[in-house]
Structure formats: structure tokens, C-alpha cells
Amino acid sequence: MAIEVKLDLLLVQRKMSLTELSERVGITLSNLSILKTNKARAIRFSTLAALCRELDCQPGDLLEHRSTEDRF
């Protein structure tokens, strides 16, 4: 099982750059890039809340659960 972060999709939908989101949320570009590329192993609730606030979304819009069979 895996959690997929759909940050890239939300950024396109909101017509927002990763740099702009980084400035609004106060998270480094490198940390957002780790989230965007699904390489993050954890996320703080405060970070998730800030992302949802700035992207005007719910956690379920940003995160998706996938079974490992779906990835192949």
C-alpha cells in the first residue's frame, strides 16, 4: 500500500508554481519537491493544513491511497 501525493495536479489546477506555494506556506522548495515527487516518508499535520489552506482543498484532494498492485 502507498500514499500518493497529488501536489502537481493541484498546482496545475490552481495555476500556481511550486515557488509561489513555497513562499505562501513557508516550506522550502526542496521539501515541497520531495512531496511532489512522492518521495516523502511523512508529513506533519500542520504542513498538511497549510497546504490545504493555500490550495483551497481538503486532505483527500491532496493525498490518495493506492495499493501496490495499482502501481504496476
N, C-alpha and C positions, 0 to 999 in steps of 0.2 A: 504494500500500500504506500501511496505517496501523496503529498500535498503539492499541488501546482499553484504557483503564484501567477496571476493573470495581470500583472502590472503593465506589461507592454500594451495589451489590448485596451486597458482603461486610459492609458496615456494618449493613445491614438484617438479614442472616442472623445476625450476631453480637450484634444488639440493642445497638449501640454508637453513640454520637454522634461527629460529627467533632471536637467539642471534647474528648471523652474520649480519642480516638485521638491528637489533637494533644499532649495532656499526657503520654500514655504514651510516645510516640515522640520528643517534643522537637522537633517541626516546627511551624512557625507555621500557624495556621488558614488564612491566605491561600495558603500553599504547598500545603497539602492540598486546598484548594478548587480550585486550578489543576489538580492531579492528577485530582480527582474529575470535573471538567468536561471532561477530555481536552484541556486547553489547554497542558499541559506539553510541552516540546520535548526534555527529557532527564530522567533520574532517576539518582541515584548508587546504586551497588550497596549502600552502607551504609544508605541510606534504604530501598531495596527490602527489604533484610534485616530492618531494624527493623519495617517494616510487616508483613512475613510473620510475624515473631516475635509481634507483638501481635495480629494477626488469626488466628494459628494456621493459616496457609495456605502454599501453595507459590507461587513467582513466576507459574506458569501459571494459578493461580486468580485472580490479580490483573491479569494482562496477557493480552490476546488480539490476535492478528494478524488483520487484515481487509484484503482487497483493496479498492481504491477502488470497484470495481463493486458490492460488497456494501452500500455506504453509500447507494445510490440506490434 
